[in-house]
Amino acid sequence: MKNNIFLVLFLFFVCNVLAINRNYQVKALRSIDSIVKNAAKDPLNKLFETAIKEYSNYEYDKAIVIWKEVLKKANNKKDSTLIVKTTINIGSSYNAIGYHKTALNYFLKVNTILENYKEKGSPYWTNYINIGVCYMSLEQYDTAKKYFDNTINFNPYISFVKKLNLAKWYASKDQKSAFFELQKQVSFEVKDYPMYKSIWDEVQLDFLINWKDKAKLQLIIEGFKNNKTEQNLYLKLLINEASIIVYGHPLETINNILKYREEVLSSNDYYLKDLYYKVLKDFYYEKQDLANFYKYVDLWQKNNESLTSEKNMLYVEDFKVAHELDEMKNTVDKMQLKNQIVENKLSQSDLKLRLSVLIIVMGFGIVFLLSRNYKKTKKIQEFKLVKSKNDLIKKEVEKIELSESLKETSEELVDSVINIKKVMLLKKQLENIIDDNKSEHNEEEALKQVKVCLNVFFDNYRELNQIMQKKLNVEKIINQVKLISPDLNDRELKVIEYIALQFTTKEIAVLMDKSDKSIEYYRTQIRKKINLIADKSLEEYLTSIADQS
């Protein structure tokens, strides 16, 4: 009977302390902003500014290293303002080098922090737009649009950035009327944000060149003629490409453009090289200089091969870094839990007098319970130790399995790249066979050569297709969708197959010999038949099916 009384009193004591701790924890969260008012005097801000300079000089890797060091120290100091700023900037740096999945992880982390603190100010909405930009870079357009639409016009800057990215979204979806409507607004407002001027000019020129819109290109070119502001090399080349489309010749002399060669090659930027070779091949095409035209066509094609290879390797590296970030997040969560426990203990310091009275009253009861349960606790500790060792062994096994999986993925990627190169070489061989036999009448021999090339072509394509089918669980996805909605027709199932293989709407239209609008119609019909909610994209739905299988 006495033991039960002691136990009840002890539980009452624990519950009382926990209730008090919760109140202090809420107060602590509310006072975070007041604690960090003097952050500007902290030496960490100098280190932060150093990273800003590296970022401004396009040294993104260096900026990431410095900001990670700042983030580590900011976490130790519990500096919430610096943690948020630094995390956003790390995400922006990863996004700049093409690690969109990794960047998305950082932006989503900031989003969670700010929502937990209920801080929905300018940093929150800037970060919210960054999440949409990442989804757009990953070609998850429906999800990106949802983030842009849900962004409120918190201030003129947020409103401007939202419009700029919406304009880019509409252009990416070939919705020209919506793009041109926003183009007027963004072109007017960008004067208040000069750091976005070159970015907006590049966006406009990229899409207008793609659409061959001579009238609007001419207006932009005339604006550049009157504006003597220094432009970056990529923008200069875009202006010259636009001028070739509109006037049949570049804005600069060909000698000036050729002088850019050393700067272009030393940049190791495949996108810049692509544009440079494109300008030159289009110029020599207009001049009917076939020798130089074919020379730069060949350089342009080789650069495209290198660009494709780099994109594939970038995807693998992005996956690895994103995975490492997930592991780090788990470690940080554990550390934060420990820190929270320590913080709770410190917050109890002003309750010492009150708690000491309770401890004196219940001291004998606690000692009695501890002595009674000593052996039991010892056994529990031994069991926990064994369990901890087993958990460590399990984690090591998981790491080994993950390493093997990444190695296998890398090998499959190399095989895919090799097959793609083989297909390109076979395409070149087919063109040569056809060209060689145009003036000859040996049609039977030419057909034999074409047949051999086609056989090899489809062998390589079959291997590549098998790798993709196996990796993406396409067959399982289609079978599962058939069970969910048996009334899907063959064309709709074919669209589902291509979406599962990660083709874009434009690519599916080409493969099925249909228009973009037809594919959009099929996507709408599929959504109706499988009763897919409006907030979820087809890509997300099929990915969830693949994960389940």
TAFEN-V461879 format. One line per field, one symbol per residue. burial: 1 if it has 9 or more other C-alpha atoms within 8 Angstrom, else 0. A space follows every 10 residues. Layout:
burial=???
//
This chain:
burial=0000011011 0010000000 1001100000 0110010010 0001101101 1101100011 0111011101 1011100011 0111011111 1111100011 1111111101 1011100001 0101111111 1111110001 1011111100 1001000111 1111111111 1000100111 0110011011 0000001101 1110111110 0001001100 1000000000 0000111111 1111110111 0000001000 0001100001 0111111111 1111110010 0111111011 0011011010 0101111110 1100100000 0000000000 0001001100 0000000100 0100110010 0000000000 0000000000 0000000000 0000000001 0110111011 0110010011 0011001000 0000010011 0010011001 1011001110 0111011101 1100100100 0110111111 1010100111 0001010111 0110111011 0100011110 111011000
//
